[in-house]
Amino acid sequence: MKDQKRSSLILPAVAALVLLADQATKYLVRVNLARGQSVELAPGLSHFFEITFVTNNGAAFGLFPNLGQFFVVIAVIVIVALVWYYLRLSDGHWLVQLALGLQLGGAAGNLVDRLRSGGSVVDFIDLNFWPLHNWPVFNVADSSIVVGVTFLTVLMFWEEWQEERGNRQLATAEDD
């Protein structure tokens, strides 16, 4: 019982860590770089990635520009939906909580930016290596959302595969 209650804290803990990391890195970029400025973290790393300060008032990858206020509403809806789902999730689903925590922390991080700046988010991770040399600049929140959604999708497929496998084994046992 104690382990189940402890696992219930995974989502808020992960979300808080993502939010903290996202806001701390964005703060460092805002105070140390001018908009449009790029720096490499260490000699030779610019062939792989740089830190480039840009702002984005659209969705991921700069899609739907100038709709920052619309994405404030979307972020609030997503956050409410994630919390609602979390509250209805039975104990013991710690991997699902981890995936949802990544998504919640990322959504909250970008929401904080949009509220602070009138609809824009700070992006700064600029990948330069092939095949991603033209990849749009992104941030910690974006990464957390993508990883969380991907992880949740894999978990869903895994559970479905496990269920189908169990059904096949049951059907085979009944045939014997």
N, C-alpha and C positions, 0 to 999 in steps of 0.2 A: 504494500500500500504506500509506503514511504517513497519508493522509487517512482511509482506512478504519479504522485503529487509533484515530485521533483521534475519529472519530464514535462509537466504542465508549464513549467517556467522556461522551457527551451525557446518558444516563440518570442516572448517578450525580451529575453536576454539577447537572442540573436538580433532581433529588430533594433534594440538599443545599441548594440555594438556596431551594427552597420550604420545606423544614423550618426553615431559619434564619429566613426572613421570617415564617413562621407563629409560631414560638416567640417571636421578638422582639416581634411585635405583641401577642401574648397576654400576654407579660410586662408590656409597657407598660400594657395595660388593667388587669391585676391590681394593679399597684402604684399606679396613678393614679386608679382609680375604685372606688367601692363597688358591690357587686352590686346591679343594678337601676338604677344611675345612668346618665344619658345626657348627652352633651356634643356640641355641634356643633364641627366643626373650624375653621370660619370663619363670620363673619356671613352669614346668608342660605342657607347650605348645608343647614340643617335641613329645608328643603322637599324636599331630594333624599335626604339620608342623614344619620344621626347615628352616633356611637359609643355603643353601649349595652352595658354589661357584664351578660351573663347566662350561666348555665351550663346545659348540656344533658346529661342522663344517658341519653338515648335515641339513636336514629338521627338521620339528617338530618331537619330540620324538626320535631324533637321527637317523631317517631314512635317507638313502642315505648318509652315512658319506663320508667325504673328497670331497664333491661337493660344498663347500662354494662359490667358484667363480661363479659357475653355478647359485646358488641361489641369487647372486648379480644381475645377469641379470634378473632372474625371478622377483625379488623385484622391479626393475626399471619398468618392463613391467606392473606389478600389479599397481604400483603407477600411472603410466601414464593412465592406463585404468580407475582407480578410479577417477582421476581428469577429464578425458574426459567425463565420465558418469555424474559426478557432474555438469560440465559446461552445459550439455544438460538437466539436471533435471529442471523441472518447479518449480517455487516458491511454497512454501506451503508444500512440502514434508519433513517436519522437522524430522520425525522419520527415514526416509530413509537416510537423511543427517547424523543423529546421528549414524546409523549403519555403513555407509560408512566412517565417521570420525574415528570411532573406528578401522576399518580395515586399513585406511590410516596411522593413527598414529602408529599402530603396525608394519605395513610394513616398515615405515620410521625408526622406532626405531631399528629394526633388521638390516636394510640396513646400518645404521650408524655404528653399531657394526661390520658388515662384512667388511665394507670399512676400519675401524680403525684397525682391527686385521688380515686382510688378509683372511677373509672368515668365521670366527667363531663368534658366539654370546655368550654373558654371560647369563647363566641360574642360578637361585638361589632359586626359590620357590619349596620346597621339601615336598610334602604331605606324611604324615605317617599314617593317620587314615584309618581304613578299610572302604570301599573296595579299597581305593586308595593307599595303603601302598607300592605298586610297581610302582606307576605312575612316569613317567619320570619327571625330574626337568625341570622347565619352567620359564618364565619371564613375566613381565607386558605386553610387546608387544605381546607375544603369547596369553596371556589371552584376550587382546583387540581384536585381530584378531578373535579368536574363538567366543567371545561374539558378535562381530559385524556381523559375518557370520550367526550365529544362529539367531540373532535378525532380520536380513534382510530376512532370510528364513521364519521365523514366519510371518513377515509382508507380504511377497509374498503370503503365504498360506491364510492369513487373507483376503487380497484383493481379491484373487480368490474366496474364500468362500462367501464374500460379493457380488461379481458380480454374482455368481451362485444363491445366495439367491434372489437377485434383479430380475434376469431373471425368476426364478420360480414364484415369486410374480407377475411379469408382465404377464407371461403365464396364471396364475390362474385368474388374472383380465380380460384378454382377453376372457377366457372361460366363464366367467359369463355374 
